Amino acid sequence: MKRMSVSIGLIALILLTNHVVAGTPQAIDRMFYSEPYYSVEAGIFERSQRHALYAYIISNMTTPGFDPMKYLPAEDQADLKAIVPDKKFTREILVEFLMTRMSDNNRKDTALMTIWKNKKDSLQRIVTLGK
């Protein structure tokens, strides 16, 4: 029963919004989204891509002929070269560096997901009228 009332409330809200703002899809989007949340969404996408890249590099580290530096982003390469002088890093050092980057990436992703969840919770309270 609760699920049905939420759906009816959402439909009523959309119909009311369509009536008030002349039915433009952009107006409805503006009601549910705002500029800061576009950057949050882009950040979540970027963090998931970066995490996948780090995992790919680590998983292929022992593959013969695999060059991990070819796939490592430029800013990460610069940081690694600043930490380890004269490019004398082993695969173990590179794996440790990537694990550290993955951990940092995970913290940033968690922060972005928390922001996104708070927006979802706010919208849910609006649609259900706080019930």
N, C-alpha and C positions, 0 to 999 in steps of 0.2 A: 504494500500500500504506500509506503514511504517513497519508493522508487517512482511510482506513478505520479505522486504529488510533485516530486522534483521535476519530472518531465513536463507536467502540465504548467508548473511555475515557469520553467525555462521557455516553453512555447509562448506563454502569455507575455513574458518579458520581451521576447524577440518580436512578437506581433506589435506590442506597444511601442517598442523602439522603432520598428519599421514605420509605424504610423506617424510617430513624432518627427523622425528625421527623413522622411520621404523615401524610405526603403533603400537607401544606398548601402551596399555591402561595406564600403569604407567606413561609414559611420558606425556600423555594428562592430567592425574590427577595432575602431578607436575606443569603443566602450570596453571591450575585453582586453585589449592590448594597448601598450603605450611605448614610446620610443625607448626608454631604458630597458624594457623587456626584450626588444629586438636584439640588443647587444648581449643580454644574458643568454638568449637562445643561441646566438652565434658563438658565444664563449663555450657553451656546453658542447656544441658540435665540434669546435676546434679542440677542446680538451679530449673528447672521445677519439678523435683522429690521432692526436699526439700519443695518447695511451696505446692505441693500436700499433702505431709506428714503433714505439719503444718495445712493445712486446714482440713485434716482428723481428727487430734487430737482435734482441736477446735470444729468441728461439732459433735464429739462424746463425748464431755466433760460431758454432762449431762446424758449419758447412764449409767444405773445402772451396776456396776461391771467393768466399763471401767477404765483401769489403763493407764493414759497418759504417765507416765514415762517409760512404757514398749516400747513405740514407739518413744520417744524423742531420737535423736542422742546423743551419749556419750559426745561429746564436749558441746552440749547444756545443758545436765544434769550437767556437771561440772560447767558451767557458772552459772546456776540457783542455784546450791548449794553454790557457792561462794557469790552470791548476798544475798540469804536468809539463815540466820544461822539456824542450827539445824533442817533442813527440815520442818520448820513451814510455809509452803506456802499453800495458799488456791487455789481453782480453779480460783478465780478472778485474783490472782497474776500470776498463770500459763497462763491464757488467755492473760493477758497484756504482759507477757514475750514473748509469741508466736507471738502476733501481732507486737511487736517490731522486732522480728526475721524475720517475713514476710516482714516488711518494708525494713529492711536491705537487705534481699534476693532479693527483687524487684529492689533495686538500683543497685545491682551487676548484675542482669539479664539485666537490661536496658543498662548498660555499655557494656556487652558482645554482646547484640543485635546491639548496635550502631557500634561496631567493625565489626560485620558480615555484616551489611548493607553497611558500607563503602567499604568492599571488593566486595560486589555485585555490587555497583555503579561503582567501578573501572573496574571490568570485563565487565560491560555493556558498558562503554565508550570505552574499547579496542575492543570489538566485533563490535560495531556500528561505529568504527573509529571516535569517538567524536561527532557524529551527534545525 
